[in-house]
Amino acid sequence: MEQDRLAHEKAERDVETARAKAEAEFLETANVTYPKYKFDEKMQIDREVNPPPRELFLGLGWDEDKDTGRKHYRRWYNNDLEKITTVLQK
């Protein structure tokens, strides 16, 4: 029981840390975000830059190049949406 509580508290701290880190780059209310690419001169390919934190967003799809537009990230919540006050306010 104690280990479960500590693991849950650590997971919550990790999410809060990631949220604070991502706040400058990603909108707090954004539920979907798209990757940004930069051309790598050495490899002559487009590389994704500044992906959103994995603790907050789940990557879906893939892009063959920067113009494909299939890859995106969706916000991920580790609790029921009904219990998260930032999603459903009472």
C-alpha positions as CSV (number, residue, x, y, z in Angstrom):
1,M,0.0,0.0,0.0
2,E,2.7,2.4,1.0
3,Q,4.6,1.7,-2.2
4,D,1.5,2.3,-4.3
5,R,0.9,5.6,-2.6
6,L,4.6,6.6,-3.2
7,A,4.5,5.5,-6.8
8,H,1.2,7.5,-7.3
9,E,2.7,10.6,-5.7
10,K,5.9,10.3,-7.8
11,A,3.8,10.0,-11.0
12,E,1.8,13.1,-10.1
13,R,5.1,15.0,-9.4
14,D,6.5,13.9,-12.7
15,V,3.4,15.1,-14.6
16,E,3.5,18.4,-12.8
17,T,7.2,18.9,-13.6
18,A,6.6,18.0,-17.3
19,R,3.6,20.4,-17.4
20,A,5.6,23.3,-16.0
21,K,8.4,22.5,-18.4
22,A,6.1,22.4,-21.4
23,E,4.1,25.5,-20.4
24,A,6.3,27.9,-22.3
25,E,6.2,25.9,-25.5
26,F,2.8,24.3,-25.6
27,L,-0.5,25.8,-24.6
28,E,-1.9,24.4,-21.3
29,T,-5.3,24.0,-22.9
30,A,-4.1,22.4,-26.1
31,N,-5.4,18.8,-26.5
32,V,-3.8,18.2,-29.9
33,T,-0.5,19.5,-31.1
34,Y,1.5,18.9,-34.3
35,P,5.2,18.3,-34.7
36,K,7.6,20.9,-35.9
37,Y,10.5,20.0,-38.2
38,K,13.9,21.4,-39.0
39,F,16.1,20.4,-41.9
40,D,19.3,18.6,-40.9
41,E,22.0,19.7,-43.3
42,K,24.4,16.8,-42.4
43,M,21.9,14.0,-43.0
44,Q,19.8,15.9,-45.6
45,I,16.5,15.1,-43.9
46,D,13.8,16.8,-41.9
47,R,14.0,16.1,-38.2
48,E,11.4,16.7,-35.6
49,V,12.4,19.4,-33.0
50,N,11.0,20.1,-29.6
51,P,8.5,17.2,-29.2
52,P,6.0,17.6,-26.4
53,P,6.7,15.8,-23.1
54,R,5.9,12.1,-23.2
55,E,4.3,12.5,-19.7
56,L,1.6,14.8,-21.1
57,F,1.2,13.8,-24.8
58,L,0.7,10.5,-26.7
59,G,2.2,10.4,-30.2
60,L,-0.1,9.1,-32.9
61,G,0.5,8.5,-36.6
62,W,3.7,9.1,-38.5
63,D,5.1,11.4,-41.1
64,E,7.1,10.3,-44.1
65,D,8.3,13.9,-44.5
66,K,7.5,17.3,-43.0
67,D,4.5,17.8,-45.4
68,T,2.7,14.5,-44.8
69,G,0.7,15.9,-41.8
70,R,-0.4,12.6,-40.3
71,K,1.6,12.7,-37.1
72,H,0.1,14.5,-34.1
73,Y,0.1,14.4,-30.3
74,R,-2.9,14.1,-28.1
75,R,-3.0,15.1,-24.5
76,W,-3.0,12.1,-22.2
77,Y,-4.6,12.1,-18.7
78,N,-3.8,9.4,-16.2
79,N,-7.1,9.7,-14.4
80,D,-10.8,9.7,-15.3
81,L,-11.7,12.9,-17.1
82,E,-14.6,13.4,-14.7
83,K,-12.2,13.7,-11.9
84,I,-9.9,16.2,-13.6
85,T,-11.1,19.7,-12.8
86,T,-9.1,21.4,-15.6
87,V,-11.1,19.3,-18.1
88,L,-14.6,19.2,-16.7
89,Q,-15.3,22.1,-14.3
90,K,-18.1,21.8,-11.8
